[in-house]
Amino acid sequence: MILSSNHPEADNRKDLFKTLTPQWIALLEGEVNRTSNLANLAAAIYGAFEWHWVGFYEVDERRDELVLGPFQGPVACTRLRHGKGVCAAAWDTMEAQVVDDVHAFPGHIACSALSVSELVLPIIVDGHVVAVLDIDSAKAADFSTADVKGFDRIVNYVASRWNHWE
Ligand code: SME
């Protein structure tokens, strides 16, 4: 994991998170369908930032894999094996992964040749990862620890609602 905490856009994004997070929560508050909520959240994040791909992978316990959930961006890998790639690292470690250059990440799964840096946040419910939020950028080192902090609130909100959603 490569962390960069002094990304040039960090301050600008910090302000954006302050404005956008309450809007994202409001968007999800009235609906109990999980697919609808994750789809709208992926679209809202994708629409707010110029990232290459934004979406969710959900844990498929029966197959011990991550399976593609709602997303925005180009067609992506449907299933990701346990123990391989950035999303699986977030699943295994239960910690956010900030990767400046995915090509330098051992075992990275290249769903799109255009992805260069990546941010993955686990969604943890009752001590287990149920899904990850995966964000890919076509720019190198596009994510910082400030982005992890920025997404914390919405990811925690999703986790808090997860079992109430149908
Ligand atoms: N790069 C990810 C795979 C998912 S796609 O980027 C959408 C990984 O290594 O886990």
Backbone and ligand atoms as CSV (ligand in chain L), in Angstrom:
chain,resi,resn,atom,element,x,y,z
A,1,MET,N,N,0.867,-1.204,0.000
A,1,MET,CA,C,0.000,0.000,0.000
A,1,MET,C,C,0.893,1.239,0.000
A,2,ILE,N,N,0.591,2.167,-0.909
A,2,ILE,CA,C,1.376,3.405,-0.971
A,2,ILE,C,C,0.440,4.546,-0.570
A,3,LEU,N,N,0.804,5.263,0.457
A,3,LEU,CA,C,-0.068,6.349,0.924
A,3,LEU,C,C,0.524,7.705,0.573
A,4,SER,N,N,-0.301,8.581,0.057
A,4,SER,CA,C,0.169,9.955,-0.145
A,4,SER,C,C,-0.831,10.878,0.525
A,5,SER,N,N,-0.393,11.608,1.535
A,5,SER,CA,C,-1.338,12.409,2.310
A,5,SER,C,C,-1.373,13.869,1.861
A,6,ASN,N,N,-0.463,14.222,0.966
A,6,ASN,CA,C,-0.390,15.638,0.593
A,6,ASN,C,C,-0.740,15.850,-0.885
A,7,HIS,N,N,-1.790,15.178,-1.309
A,7,HIS,CA,C,-2.229,15.318,-2.688
A,7,HIS,C,C,-2.668,16.767,-2.950
A,8,PRO,N,N,-2.299,17.339,-4.107
A,8,PRO,CA,C,-2.635,18.745,-4.365
A,8,PRO,C,C,-4.128,19.053,-4.334
A,9,GLU,N,N,-4.964,18.069,-4.657
A,9,GLU,CA,C,-6.403,18.345,-4.680
A,9,GLU,C,C,-7.075,18.054,-3.346
A,10,ALA,N,N,-6.283,17.651,-2.348
A,10,ALA,CA,C,-6.871,17.176,-1.091
A,10,ALA,C,C,-7.782,18.217,-0.428
A,11,ASP,N,N,-7.334,19.484,-0.376
A,11,ASP,CA,C,-8.134,20.511,0.304
A,11,ASP,C,C,-9.442,20.772,-0.424
A,12,ASN,N,N,-9.326,20.833,-1.737
A,12,ASN,CA,C,-10.499,21.055,-2.571
A,12,ASN,C,C,-11.520,19.932,-2.370
A,13,ARG,N,N,-11.023,18.708,-2.353
A,13,ARG,CA,C,-11.923,17.566,-2.169
A,13,ARG,C,C,-12.524,17.558,-0.768
A,14,LYS,N,N,-11.738,17.997,0.222
A,14,LYS,CA,C,-12.234,18.036,1.598
A,14,LYS,C,C,-13.521,18.866,1.661
A,15,ASP,N,N,-13.499,20.021,0.998
A,15,ASP,CA,C,-14.687,20.877,0.951
A,15,ASP,C,C,-15.826,20.182,0.226
A,16,LEU,N,N,-15.469,19.506,-0.876
A,16,LEU,CA,C,-16.504,18.811,-1.631
A,16,LEU,C,C,-17.177,17.730,-0.785
A,17,PHE,N,N,-16.357,16.985,-0.038
A,17,PHE,CA,C,-16.933,15.934,0.818
A,17,PHE,C,C,-17.911,16.534,1.824
A,18,LYS,N,N,-17.555,17.703,2.363
A,18,LYS,CA,C,-18.429,18.355,3.353
A,18,LYS,C,C,-19.799,18.654,2.745
A,19,THR,N,N,-19.792,19.083,1.491
A,19,THR,CA,C,-21.044,19.417,0.814
A,19,THR,C,C,-21.769,18.156,0.349
A,20,LEU,N,N,-20.996,17.227,-0.218
A,20,LEU,CA,C,-21.631,16.095,-0.905
A,20,LEU,C,C,-22.127,15.003,0.035
A,21,THR,N,N,-21.400,14.746,1.122
A,21,THR,CA,C,-21.780,13.604,1.965
A,21,THR,C,C,-23.222,13.717,2.478
A,22,PRO,N,N,-23.648,14.882,2.992
A,22,PRO,CA,C,-25.057,14.973,3.423
A,22,PRO,C,C,-26.031,14.747,2.265
A,23,GLN,N,N,-25.632,15.170,1.063
A,23,GLN,CA,C,-26.497,14.950,-0.105
A,23,GLN,C,C,-26.589,13.458,-0.425
A,24,TRP,N,N,-25.438,12.777,-0.346
A,24,TRP,CA,C,-25.428,11.335,-0.630
A,24,TRP,C,C,-26.296,10.595,0.390
A,25,ILE,N,N,-26.176,10.994,1.667
A,25,ILE,CA,C,-26.975,10.330,2.707
A,25,ILE,C,C,-28.466,10.590,2.453
A,26,ALA,N,N,-28.806,11.822,2.095
A,26,ALA,CA,C,-30.206,12.163,1.821
A,26,ALA,C,C,-30.751,11.330,0.654
A,27,LEU,N,N,-29.884,11.074,-0.307
A,27,LEU,CA,C,-30.274,10.300,-1.493
A,27,LEU,C,C,-30.666,8.870,-1.118
A,28,LEU,N,N,-30.009,8.345,-0.089
A,28,LEU,CA,C,-30.218,6.939,0.281
A,28,LEU,C,C,-31.292,6.775,1.360
A,29,GLU,N,N,-31.573,7.857,2.060
A,29,GLU,CA,C,-32.370,7.747,3.280
A,29,GLU,C,C,-33.777,7.201,3.083
A,30,GLY,N,N,-34.414,7.527,1.982
A,30,GLY,CA,C,-35.815,7.137,1.827
A,30,GLY,C,C,-36.031,5.776,1.191
A,31,GLU,N,N,-34.959,5.069,0.856
A,31,GLU,CA,C,-35.115,3.827,0.089
A,31,GLU,C,C,-34.500,2.645,0.834
A,32,VAL,N,N,-35.142,1.476,0.733
A,32,VAL,CA,C,-34.625,0.295,1.443
A,32,VAL,C,C,-34.051,-0.757,0.491
A,33,ASN,N,N,-34.130,-0.511,-0.816
A,33,ASN,CA,C,-33.577,-1.498,-1.747
A,33,ASN,C,C,-32.065,-1.296,-1.877
A,34,ARG,N,N,-31.320,-2.325,-1.547
A,34,ARG,CA,C,-29.860,-2.199,-1.508
A,34,ARG,C,C,-29.283,-1.925,-2.898
A,35,THR,N,N,-29.764,-2.637,-3.886
A,35,THR,CA,C,-29.230,-2.449,-5.246
A,35,THR,C,C,-29.476,-1.017,-5.716
A,36,SER,N,N,-30.693,-0.522,-5.471
A,36,SER,CA,C,-31.014,0.855,-5.881
A,36,SER,C,C,-30.105,1.857,-5.184
A,37,ASN,N,N,-29.909,1.648,-3.893
A,37,ASN,CA,C,-29.097,2.596,-3.130
A,37,ASN,C,C,-27.636,2.570,-3.562
A,38,LEU,N,N,-27.081,1.371,-3.767
A,38,LEU,CA,C,-25.681,1.296,-4.188
A,38,LEU,C,C,-25.524,1.856,-5.602
A,39,ALA,N,N,-26.524,1.618,-6.450
A,39,ALA,CA,C,-26.477,2.133,-7.828
A,39,ALA,C,C,-26.489,3.664,-7.819
A,40,ASN,N,N,-27.371,4.239,-7.021
A,40,ASN,CA,C,-27.441,5.702,-6.976
A,40,ASN,C,C,-26.191,6.305,-6.346
A,41,LEU,N,N,-25.653,5.633,-5.342
A,41,LEU,CA,C,-24.445,6.159,-4.706
A,41,LEU,C,C,-23.261,6.095,-5.676
A,42,ALA,N,N,-23.140,5.000,-6.399
A,42,ALA,CA,C,-22.056,4.901,-7.394
A,42,ALA,C,C,-22.199,6.021,-8.431
A,43,ALA,N,N,-23.429,6.264,-8.872
A,43,ALA,CA,C,-23.673,7.313,-9.870
A,43,ALA,C,C,-23.371,8.699,-9.302
A,44,ALA,N,N,-23.738,8.913,-8.047
A,44,ALA,CA,C,-23.518,10.230,-7.425
A,44,ALA,C,C,-22.021,10.510,-7.276
A,45,ILE,N,N,-21.261,9.498,-6.846
A,45,ILE,CA,C,-19.809,9.696,-6.678
A,45,ILE,C,C,-19.159,9.886,-8.051
A,46,TYR,N,N,-19.564,9.053,-8.983
A,46,TYR,CA,C,-19.006,9.127,-10.342
A,46,TYR,C,C,-19.284,10.507,-10.963
A,47,GLY,N,N,-20.477,11.012,-10.706
A,47,GLY,CA,C,-20.871,12.307,-11.279
A,47,GLY,C,C,-20.156,13.488,-10.636
A,48,ALA,N,N,-19.706,13.298,-9.395
A,48,ALA,CA,C,-19.091,14.410,-8.664
A,48,ALA,C,C,-17.608,14.565,-8.972
A,49,PHE,N,N,-16.965,13.461,-9.298
A,49,PHE,CA,C,-15.515,13.487,-9.523
A,49,PHE,C,C,-15.238,12.869,-10.901
A,50,GLU,N,N,-14.138,13.261,-11.477
A,50,GLU,CA,C,-13.854,12.734,-12.818
A,50,GLU,C,C,-13.018,11.462,-12.735
A,51,TRP,N,N,-13.588,10.452,-12.108
A,51,TRP,CA,C,-12.843,9.206,-11.986
A,51,TRP,C,C,-13.268,8.233,-13.069
A,52,HIS,N,N,-12.386,7.262,-13.318
A,52,HIS,CA,C,-12.595,6.332,-14.430
A,52,HIS,C,C,-13.689,5.303,-14.135
A,53,TRP,N,N,-13.732,4.874,-12.897
A,53,TRP,CA,C,-14.671,3.798,-12.528
A,53,TRP,C,C,-15.004,3.935,-11.051
A,54,VAL,N,N,-16.275,3.810,-10.725
A,54,VAL,CA,C,-16.723,3.845,-9.328
A,54,VAL,C,C,-17.756,2.749,-9.132
A,55,GLY,N,N,-17.547,1.889,-8.172
A,55,GLY,CA,C,-18.566,0.862,-7.964
A,55,GLY,C,C,-18.323,0.005,-6.748
A,56,PHE,N,N,-19.185,-0.976,-6.624
A,56,PHE,CA,C,-19.142,-1.859,-5.456
A,56,PHE,C,C,-18.892,-3.296,-5.888
A,57,TYR,N,N,-18.113,-3.985,-5.079
A,57,TYR,CA,C,-18.027,-5.439,-5.152
A,57,TYR,C,C,-18.582,-5.976,-3.847
A,58,GLU,N,N,-19.461,-6.965,-3.945
A,58,GLU,CA,C,-20.055,-7.539,-2.734
A,58,GLU,C,C,-19.431,-8.894,-2.440
A,59,VAL,N,N,-19.300,-9.213,-1.164
A,59,VAL,CA,C,-18.727,-10.499,-0.768
A,59,VAL,C,C,-19.752,-11.600,-1.057
A,60,ASP,N,N,-19.315,-12.603,-1.813
A,60,ASP,CA,C,-20.114,-13.802,-2.056
A,60,ASP,C,C,-19.508,-14.885,-1.168
A,61,GLU,N,N,-20.112,-15.068,0.004
A,61,GLU,CA,C,-19.511,-15.972,1.007
A,61,GLU,C,C,-19.470,-17.411,0.526
A,62,ARG,N,N,-20.488,-17.802,-0.190
A,62,ARG,CA,C,-20.588,-19.202,-0.638
A,62,ARG,C,C,-19.412,-19.559,-1.547
A,63,ARG,N,N,-19.024,-18.629,-2.413
A,63,ARG,CA,C,-17.929,-18.892,-3.348
A,63,ARG,C,C,-16.596,-18.304,-2.875
A,64,ASP,N,N,-16.626,-17.600,-1.756
A,64,ASP,CA,C,-15.427,-16.955,-1.236
A,64,ASP,C,C,-14.799,-16.029,-2.291
A,65,GLU,N,N,-15.634,-15.215,-2.902
A,65,GLU,CA,C,-15.183,-14.280,-3.947
A,65,GLU,C,C,-15.881,-12.948,-3.750
A,66,LEU,N,N,-15.381,-11.939,-4.465
A,66,LEU,CA,C,-16.115,-10.675,-4.570
A,66,LEU,C,C,-16.850,-10.703,-5.896
A,67,VAL,N,N,-18.100,-10.273,-5.865
A,67,VAL,CA,C,-18.875,-10.256,-7.106
A,67,VAL,C,C,-19.296,-8.820,-7.414
A,68,LEU,N,N,-19.251,-8.483,-8.672
A,68,LEU,CA,C,-19.546,-7.120,-9.120
A,68,LEU,C,C,-20.943,-6.675,-8.697
A,69,GLY,N,N,-21.013,-5.496,-8.128
A,69,GLY,CA,C,-22.290,-4.886,-7.762
A,69,GLY,C,C,-22.529,-3.667,-8.637
A,70,PRO,N,N,-23.423,-2.775,-8.204
A,70,PRO,CA,C,-23.718,-1.572,-8.985
A,70,PRO,C,C,-22.465,-0.720,-9.210
A,71,PHE,N,N,-22.332,-0.191,-10.415
A,71,PHE,CA,C,-21.139,0.606,-10.727
A,71,PHE,C,C,-21.434,1.593,-11.844
A,72,GLN,N,N,-20.492,2.512,-12.047
A,72,GLN,CA,C,-20.504,3.446,-13.173
A,72,GLN,C,C,-19.130,3.396,-13.825
A,73,GLY,N,N,-19.117,3.377,-15.133
A,73,GLY,CA,C,-17.850,3.318,-15.855
A,73,GLY,C,C,-17.837,2.141,-16.798
A,74,PRO,N,N,-16.651,1.835,-17.355
A,74,PRO,CA,C,-16.573,0.746,-18.323
A,74,PRO,C,C,-16.884,-0.621,-17.698
A,75,VAL,N,N,-17.219,-1.560,-18.562
A,75,VAL,CA,C,-17.461,-2.946,-18.152
A,75,VAL,C,C,-16.293,-3.420,-17.279
A,76,ALA,N,N,-16.614,-4.171,-16.208
A,76,ALA,CA,C,-15.559,-4.580,-15.255
A,76,ALA,C,C,-15.579,-6.085,-15.038
A,77,CYS,N,N,-14.529,-6.577,-14.387
A,77,CYS,CA,C,-14.448,-8.006,-14.040
A,77,CYS,C,C,-15.647,-8.347,-13.157
A,78,THR,N,N,-16.300,-9.467,-13.438
A,78,THR,CA,C,-17.489,-9.834,-12.670
A,78,THR,C,C,-17.117,-10.385,-11.299
A,79,ARG,N,N,-16.068,-11.217,-11.269
A,79,ARG,CA,C,-15.682,-11.841,-9.994
A,79,ARG,C,C,-14.200,-11.644,-9.707
A,80,LEU,N,N,-13.892,-11.403,-8.445
A,80,LEU,CA,C,-12.505,-11.222,-8.014
A,80,LEU,C,C,-12.214,-12.273,-6.950
A,81,ARG,N,N,-11.145,-12.994,-7.171
A,81,ARG,CA,C,-10.807,-14.076,-6.235
A,81,ARG,C,C,-10.247,-13.541,-4.922
A,82,HIS,N,N,-10.482,-14.283,-3.878
A,82,HIS,CA,C,-9.933,-13.966,-2.565
A,82,HIS,C,C,-8.404,-14.011,-2.646
A,83,GLY,N,N,-7.735,-13.026,-2.046
A,83,GLY,CA,C,-6.280,-13.066,-1.954
A,83,GLY,C,C,-5.553,-12.474,-3.140
A,84,LYS,N,N,-6.262,-11.887,-4.091
A,84,LYS,CA,C,-5.579,-11.340,-5.263
A,84,LYS,C,C,-6.171,-9.974,-5.635
A,85,GLY,N,N,-5.308,-8.971,-5.752
A,85,GLY,CA,C,-5.764,-7.661,-6.201
A,85,GLY,C,C,-6.059,-6.703,-5.053
A,86,VAL,N,N,-6.375,-5.479,-5.431
A,86,VAL,CA,C,-6.540,-4.397,-4.457
A,86,VAL,C,C,-7.853,-4.555,-3.673
A,87,CYS,N,N,-8.920,-4.920,-4.374
A,87,CYS,CA,C,-10.209,-5.090,-3.680
A,87,CYS,C,C,-10.112,-6.210,-2.656
A,88,ALA,N,N,-9.476,-7.308,-3.049
A,88,ALA,CA,C,-9.322,-8.440,-2.131
A,88,ALA,C,C,-8.443,-8.049,-0.941
A,89,ALA,N,N,-7.475,-7.156,-1.176
A,89,ALA,CA,C,-6.621,-6.696,-0.065
A,89,ALA,C,C,-7.452,-5.917,0.957
A,90,ALA,N,N,-8.383,-5.098,0.478
A,90,ALA,CA,C,-9.263,-4.353,1.395
A,90,ALA,C,C,-10.162,-5.321,2.157
A,91,TRP,N,N,-10.598,-6.363,1.480
A,91,TRP,CA,C,-11.439,-7.396,2.094
A,91,TRP,C,C,-10.654,-8.122,3.187
A,92,ASP,N,N,-9.444,-8.552,2.848
A,92,ASP,CA,C,-8.620,-9.333,3.786
A,92,ASP,C,C,-8.158,-8.524,4.991
A,93,THR,N,N,-7.691,-7.301,4.719
A,93,THR,CA,C,-7.102,-6.503,5.804
A,93,THR,C,C,-8.160,-5.706,6.567
A,94,MET,N,N,-9.337,-5.563,5.981
A,94,MET,CA,C,-10.422,-4.739,6.529
A,94,MET,C,C,-9.992,-3.280,6.645
A,95,GLU,N,N,-9.050,-2.894,5.783
A,95,GLU,CA,C,-8.561,-1.508,5.801
A,95,GLU,C,C,-8.596,-0.920,4.401
A,96,ALA,N,N,-8.769,0.403,4.348
A,96,ALA,CA,C,-8.759,1.093,3.056
A,96,ALA,C,C,-7.405,0.911,2.374
A,97,GLN,N,N,-7.440,0.769,1.077
A,97,GLN,CA,C,-6.227,0.626,0.285
A,97,GLN,C,C,-6.099,1.843,-0.634
A,98,VAL,N,N,-4.972,2.518,-0.553
A,98,VAL,CA,C,-4.688,3.630,-1.463
A,98,VAL,C,C,-3.472,3.223,-2.280
A,99,VAL,N,N,-3.662,3.108,-3.577
A,99,VAL,CA,C,-2.576,2.614,-4.427
A,99,VAL,C,C,-2.277,3.669,-5.493
A,100,ASP,N,N,-1.072,4.208,-5.441
A,100,ASP,CA,C,-0.686,5.276,-6.378
A,100,ASP,C,C,-0.511,4.765,-7.804
A,101,ASP,N,N,0.013,3.543,-7.913
A,101,ASP,CA,C,0.241,2.962,-9.245
A,101,ASP,C,C,-0.114,1.482,-9.179
A,102,VAL,N,N,-1.246,1.149,-9.768
A,102,VAL,CA,C,-1.729,-0.233,-9.654
A,102,VAL,C,C,-0.772,-1.226,-10.321
A,103,HIS,N,N,0.007,-0.738,-11.288
A,103,HIS,CA,C,0.925,-1.653,-11.986
A,103,HIS,C,C,2.044,-2.124,-11.060
A,104,ALA,N,N,2.261,-1.363,-9.990
A,104,ALA,CA,C,3.294,-1.742,-9.018
A,104,ALA,C,C,2.703,-2.562,-7.873
A,105,PHE,N,N,1.397,-2.818,-7.922
A,105,PHE,CA,C,0.743,-3.556,-6.839
A,105,PHE,C,C,0.747,-5.042,-7.181
A,106,PRO,N,N,1.409,-5.866,-6.361
A,106,PRO,CA,C,1.487,-7.293,-6.687
A,106,PRO,C,C,0.093,-7.922,-6.784
A,107,GLY,N,N,-0.172,-8.590,-7.889
A,107,GLY,CA,C,-1.447,-9.295,-8.058
A,107,GLY,C,C,-2.598,-8.415,-8.492
A,108,HIS,N,N,-2.305,-7.167,-8.845
A,108,HIS,CA,C,-3.394,-6.280,-9.271
A,108,HIS,C,C,-4.169,-6.895,-10.436
A,109,ILE,N,N,-5.493,-6.755,-10.371
A,109,ILE,CA,C,-6.327,-7.289,-11.445
A,109,ILE,C,C,-6.708,-6.120,-12.351
A,110,ALA,N,N,-6.237,-6.167,-13.581
A,110,ALA,CA,C,-6.482,-5.049,-14.501
A,110,ALA,C,C,-7.781,-5.283,-15.269
A,111,CYS,N,N,-8.869,-4.698,-14.759
A,111,CYS,CA,C,-10.142,-4.794,-15.483
A,111,CYS,C,C,-10.109,-3.828,-16.657
A,112,SER,N,N,-9.398,-2.715,-16.498
A,112,SER,CA,C,-9.284,-1.723,-17.561
A,112,SER,C,C,-7.841,-1.244,-17.622
A,113,ALA,N,N,-7.309,-1.189,-18.826
A,113,ALA,CA,C,-5.920,-0.748,-19.010
A,113,ALA,C,C,-5.762,0.722,-18.636
A,114,LEU,N,N,-6.869,1.462,-18.559
A,114,LEU,CA,C,-6.791,2.899,-18.278
A,114,LEU,C,C,-6.677,3.221,-16.784
A,115,SER,N,N,-6.953,2.257,-15.927
A,115,SER,CA,C,-6.852,2.522,-14.487
A,115,SER,C,C,-5.390,2.592,-14.070
A,116,VAL,N,N,-5.044,3.657,-13.352
A,116,VAL,CA,C,-3.658,3.803,-12.901
A,116,VAL,C,C,-3.576,3.810,-11.368
A,117,SER,N,N,-4.418,4.616,-10.718
A,117,SER,CA,C,-4.406,4.582,-9.259
A,117,SER,C,C,-5.777,4.140,-8.754
A,118,GLU,N,N,-5.794,3.726,-7.512
A,118,GLU,CA,C,-7.022,3.092,-7.018
A,118,GLU,C,C,-7.204,3.335,-5.523
A,119,LEU,N,N,-8.467,3.481,-5.142
A,119,LEU,CA,C,-8.847,3.613,-3.737
A,119,LEU,C,C,-9.944,2.593,-3.461
A,120,VAL,N,N,-9.741,1.756,-2.461
A,120,VAL,CA,C,-10.765,0.766,-2.107
A,120,VAL,C,C,-11.049,0.854,-0.618
A,121,LEU,N,N,-12.328,0.988,-0.270
A,121,LEU,CA,C,-12.734,1.054,1.141
A,121,LEU,C,C,-13.634,-0.123,1.477
A,122,PRO,N,N,-13.323,-0.828,2.563
A,122,PRO,CA,C,-14.200,-1.927,2.958
A,122,PRO,C,C,-15.467,-1.409,3.636
A,123,ILE,N,N,-16.558,-2.130,3.439
A,123,ILE,CA,C,-17.807,-1.828,4.154
A,123,ILE,C,C,-17.976,-2.942,5.182
A,124,ILE,N,N,-17.860,-2.554,6.455
A,124,ILE,CA,C,-17.773,-3.552,7.530
A,124,ILE,C,C,-19.049,-3.547,8.367
A,125,VAL,N,N,-19.675,-4.717,8.438
A,125,VAL,CA,C,-20.908,-4.860,9.224
A,125,VAL,C,C,-20.704,-5.998,10.222
A,126,ASP,N,N,-20.958,-5.726,11.484
A,126,ASP,CA,C,-20.791,-6.730,12.543
A,126,ASP,C,C,-19.432,-7.422,12.475
A,127,GLY,N,N,-18.392,-6.656,12.208
A,127,GLY,CA,C,-17.040,-7.203,12.205
A,127,GLY,C,C,-16.648,-7.967,10.950
A,128,HIS,N,N,-17.533,-7.956,9.924
A,128,HIS,CA,C,-17.217,-8.650,8.672
A,128,HIS,C,C,-17.335,-7.694,7.499
A,129,VAL,N,N,-16.448,-7.880,6.513
A,129,VAL,CA,C,-16.562,-7.079,5.292
A,129,VAL,C,C,-17.699,-7.670,4.457
A,130,VAL,N,N,-18.676,-6.828,4.119
A,130,VAL,CA,C,-19.807,-7.300,3.299
A,130,VAL,C,C,-19.652,-6.851,1.852
A,131,ALA,N,N,-18.838,-5.809,1.640
A,131,ALA,CA,C,-18.665,-5.262,0.295
A,131,ALA,C,C,-17.486,-4.303,0.322
A,132,VAL,N,N,-17.039,-3.888,-0.853
A,132,VAL,CA,C,-16.031,-2.823,-0.915
A,132,VAL,C,C,-16.507,-1.768,-1.909
A,133,LEU,N,N,-16.123,-0.536,-1.626
A,133,LEU,CA,C,-16.304,0.559,-2.583
A,133,LEU,C,C,-14.976,0.708,-3.311
A,134,ASP,N,N,-15.002,0.551,-4.620
A,134,ASP,CA,C,-13.774,0.570,-5.425
A,134,ASP,C,C,-13.810,1.788,-6.350
A,135,ILE,N,N,-12.754,2.598,-6.315
A,135,ILE,CA,C,-12.680,3.783,-7.168
A,135,ILE,C,C,-11.364,3.745,-7.931
A,136,ASP,N,N,-11.442,3.847,-9.240
A,136,ASP,CA,C,-10.242,3.796,-10.083
A,136,ASP,C,C,-10.076,5.120,-10.803
A,137,SER,N,N,-8.816,5.572,-10.882
A,137,SER,CA,C,-8.534,6.814,-11.592
A,137,SER,C,C,-7.573,6.546,-12.742
A,138,ALA,N,N,-7.730,7.303,-13.810
A,138,ALA,CA,C,-6.808,7.191,-14.944
A,138,ALA,C,C,-5.536,8.003,-14.682
A,139,LYS,N,N,-5.529,8.774,-13.571
A,139,LYS,CA,C,-4.339,9.560,-13.208
A,139,LYS,C,C,-3.537,8.809,-12.147
A,140,ALA,N,N,-2.220,8.935,-12.213
A,140,ALA,CA,C,-1.377,8.319,-11.192
A,140,ALA,C,C,-1.548,9.069,-9.863
A,141,ALA,N,N,-1.444,8.351,-8.775
A,141,ALA,CA,C,-1.458,8.928,-7.425
A,141,ALA,C,C,-2.590,9.946,-7.235
A,142,ASP,N,N,-3.787,9.556,-7.635
A,142,ASP,CA,C,-4.914,10.492,-7.583
A,142,ASP,C,C,-5.633,10.495,-6.235
A,143,PHE,N,N,-5.247,9.590,-5.343
A,143,PHE,CA,C,-5.961,9.487,-4.071
A,143,PHE,C,C,-5.020,9.709,-2.892
A,144,SER,N,N,-5.605,10.211,-1.815
A,144,SER,CA,C,-4.806,10.494,-0.624
A,144,SER,C,C,-5.534,9.964,0.603
A,145,THR,N,N,-4.853,10.059,1.748
A,145,THR,CA,C,-5.502,9.659,2.998
A,145,THR,C,C,-6.694,10.593,3.286
A,146,ALA,N,N,-6.655,11.810,2.736
A,146,ALA,CA,C,-7.790,12.735,2.916
A,146,ALA,C,C,-9.043,12.180,2.223
A,147,ASP,N,N,-8.846,11.482,1.101
A,147,ASP,CA,C,-9.993,10.865,0.423
A,147,ASP,C,C,-10.558,9.712,1.256
A,148,VAL,N,N,-9.659,8.969,1.884
A,148,VAL,CA,C,-10.125,7.880,2.761
A,148,VAL,C,C,-11.011,8.481,3.847
A,149,LYS,N,N,-10.534,9.568,4.468
A,149,LYS,CA,C,-11.313,10.246,5.526
A,149,LYS,C,C,-12.628,10.768,4.954
A,150,GLY,N,N,-12.533,11.332,3.749
A,150,GLY,CA,C,-13.719,11.899,3.104
A,150,GLY,C,C,-14.800,10.860,2.877
A,151,PHE,N,N,-14.390,9.665,2.480
A,151,PHE,CA,C,-15.373,8.616,2.187
A,151,PHE,C,C,-15.813,7.851,3.428
A,152,ASP,N,N,-15.079,8.017,4.516
A,152,ASP,CA,C,-15.392,7.268,5.733
A,152,ASP,C,C,-16.853,7.391,6.142
A,153,ARG,N,N,-17.358,8.630,6.119
A,153,ARG,CA,C,-18.703,8.869,6.646
A,153,ARG,C,C,-19.764,8.151,5.805
A,154,ILE,N,N,-19.618,8.209,4.491
A,154,ILE,CA,C,-20.639,7.591,3.644
A,154,ILE,C,C,-20.518,6.065,3.706
A,155,VAL,N,N,-19.285,5.569,3.770
A,155,VAL,CA,C,-19.091,4.121,3.869
A,155,VAL,C,C,-19.662,3.617,5.214
A,156,ASN,N,N,-19.439,4.383,6.272
A,156,ASN,CA,C,-19.997,3.994,7.576
A,156,ASN,C,C,-21.519,4.056,7.562
A,157,TYR,N,N,-22.049,5.038,6.857
A,157,TYR,CA,C,-23.515,5.122,6.746
A,157,TYR,C,C,-24.055,3.887,6.022
A,158,VAL,N,N,-23.422,3.527,4.910
A,158,VAL,CA,C,-23.850,2.339,4.157
A,158,VAL,C,C,-23.789,1.111,5.065
A,159,ALA,N,N,-22.690,0.984,5.821
A,159,ALA,CA,C,-22.540,-0.167,6.732
A,159,ALA,C,C,-23.665,-0.185,7.775
A,160,SER,N,N,-24.017,0.997,8.280
A,160,SER,CA,C,-25.040,1.061,9.335
A,160,SER,C,C,-26.427,0.700,8.810
A,161,ARG,N,N,-26.648,0.899,7.510
A,161,ARG,CA,C,-27.960,0.616,6.909
A,161,ARG,C,C,-28.034,-0.776,6.282
A,162,TRP,N,N,-26.877,-1.390,6.038
A,162,TRP,CA,C,-26.764,-2.601,5.210
A,162,TRP,C,C,-27.820,-3.662,5.543
A,163,ASN,N,N,-27.928,-4.007,6.821
A,163,ASN,CA,C,-28.845,-5.087,7.205
A,163,ASN,C,C,-30.314,-4.645,7.248
A,164,HIS,N,N,-30.526,-3.336,7.147
A,164,HIS,CA,C,-31.907,-2.848,7.090
A,164,HIS,C,C,-32.393,-2.798,5.652
A,165,TRP,N,N,-31.436,-2.797,4.736
A,165,TRP,CA,C,-31.815,-2.758,3.319
A,165,TRP,C,C,-32.199,-4.152,2.859
A,166,GLU,N,N,-33.076,-4.210,1.862
A,166,GLU,CA,C,-33.574,-5.516,1.399
A,166,GLU,C,C,-32.861,-5.938,0.135
L,1,SME,N1,N,-8.462,-3.368,-9.896
L,1,SME,C1,C,-9.264,-4.128,-9.021
L,1,SME,C2,C,-10.258,-4.943,-9.786
L,1,SME,C3,C,-11.561,-4.236,-9.974
L,1,SME,S1,S,-11.590,-3.158,-11.249
L,1,SME,O1,O,-10.547,-2.208,-11.134
L,1,SME,C4,C,-13.053,-2.452,-11.461
L,1,SME,C5,C,-8.434,-5.017,-8.109
L,1,SME,O2,O,-7.238,-5.187,-8.315
L,1,SME,O3,O,-9.002,-5.513,-7.149
